[in-house]
């Protein structure tokens, strides 16, 4: 080393060691934070991105400013993201001392430590009434032509045939997005995928282009807007023409998740970019906390700004059901989607030695079936051990050459149970639900002959094992069966209301297909499909992650048909035209085959063929939420954090949650009657008359004034009041029913919920 270089190196060491604050700043561990700031004034906000970044740097302590333009001492920039469109603030890497200094700086509202969130078809278009011959809706909508759906997920496999651009127009003229695909074999951006970006914070450590390495993002993107692909199937199962809900809509991809988790910093960066790029719909198949107050929830805050820009934000309710109060993404300006079944089963049948038969499901349907003939049937759970019941612990002699009955391990773990059985020489597996999982069964890619059966069936099979000295069973594979019943039903895993953040607003909003959904797939090392390791172009998945893009695509269809409708109007159209009864005309059931409550299914199961012409809508705009937010009691600062502007609640006529002009009504009814106002906008025929029809239990009185609404023109608004009271003694169990506005051509249905109260 030359003397001049050595001299400067020594000087740097002396300087570092002689400056305690500087040394601490470099030696302490840095953590990721989102820094939430006071809204800037309009002049400053209009100064451009460069000015925003400079403003954000001004909040860093001096030691952090010194390396804010470099990679820093530990290999990453100090400011990770500068948010500008959906969130006022930035993401930064700070030591504990620096975080405290930023928190104490004037203009800083709050610091959020980095959080990681979990990732929460051929038949579904037909099941939902979308067909090529249906002139009333799907084809009339242009299949979503001209609408851009932003997908926040694990990326996309651009070479997949579902993302071909046959029949698609060029991107809209106002599109500002960019494409980060480079030299992708067989695909990249085109008129289907018009934008693709990857976001990787230092914690996620992802700098790759937005190619999907998990499969999840490809699946959700194709469900929302995949183009038509004939002969789509998984090993011959669920065969048909695959397409998304809006097959001619454009896709903009924002890779904000790795294979297993999603950084909140990256999610906000993706939302920020999507709004700036000009998407029309945001599809968000990512879980969220069920109880976070909205002004402490960066996703709810960003979603508000997106809604204010006219963007429909479609979010997963979560997979934490069936317990009550587990629903996430519950802000009223977002569409919160639950998961339901369809009428398709990938059928298996278990036949016992006594002749009893029980239907189940499995995606693995081998031609060479080792369990086709009766084999000894064993139930390790007979000893009462939890690890034996779910086959976590087995003994080879116990299962070799036999069919093994195993309890479910919850939402995941069924395939792993089969792998354990196969490893010990088992010939087949019957996976039985636990009591809370009821009748929800998964079509899984098992590694040996298998059948997933309901709790009821599993209990009877277990009783048979215990009733005889030589129990036997065989498994038959019957392929794809259409017309299974009851359908639709709500799945056990779909998260339930009420929302802990705002229990006076019904959440979830709506149910869509989320069970055993076939869609495009990107094979990955982390996802075992079948034991032969052959990659698949399509795959079957379940979750509110799957139901959400169905609603995103349907929202895109409505946006294409009605480009002037607000996000609230589109949500209202979807909710008020949804089905509360199944295909046989009886009330939709839950996973126990009991009457599904509105807290399980929202307003009902989506019916897109009716949603395009709802007759009336309950509309809301950004300013309409301010009285509601003030009524939540979060204070001026809390409302400001969400609304991105100063608000003085004492100057606002606050309203209760029940008074928000929402398409459903939750009334916390005690002894005194409650009256609320609603306003509807005519989007049907200019001249039309609607009559109020109330369907409630006899112990509830509902009076609507006026009982009839007369419209003479389009976009005309009419208001009415709803008074709810107990007709007798209050029922601690609560009550549910509906208010319907009925005309010659429309039924506009709004759920009414009286929550249960403590006895």
Secondary structure, DSSP 8 states (H G I E B T S, - for coil): --HHHHHHHHHHHHHHHT-HHHHHHHHS--EEEEEEE----HHHHTT-HHHHHHHHHTTS-HHHHHTTTS-TTTTS-SEEEEE-SS-SEEEEEE-HHHHHHHHTSTTEEEEEE--EE-B---SHHHHTT--TT-TTTTTTTGGGTT-EEEEEES-B-TTSGGG--TT-----TT----B---S-TT----SSEEEEEE---TTTT--S-SB-SSSHHHHHHHHHH---EEEEEETTEEEEEE--TTTTSEEEEEE-B-SS-EEHHHHHHHHHHHHHHT-SEEEE-B---SS--GGG-HHHHHHHHHHHTT-EEEEE--S-TTSTT---S--TTSEEEEEE--SEEEEEEEEETTS-EEEEE-S---SS-TTSS-EEEE-GGGG--HHHHTTSS--HHHHTTSEEEEE--SSS-HHHHHHHHHHTT-SEEEEE--GGGTT-------SSEEEEE-HHHHHHHHHHHHH-SS-EEEEEEEEEEE--SS-SBB-SSS-----SS-TTS-SS-EEEE-SSEEEE----TTS---TT----SEEEE-SHHHHHHHHHHHHHHHHHH-TT--HHHHHHHHHHT-BSB-TTSSB-B-TTSSB--HHHHTT-B--HHHHTT-SEE----TTHHHHHHHHTT-HHHHHHHHHTS---GGGS----GGGS--SSEE---SSS-EEEEEEEEE-S-SSEEEEEEEE--TTEEEEEESSEEEE-STT-EEEEEEEEEESSS--TT-EEEEEEEE-SS-EEEEEEEE-----
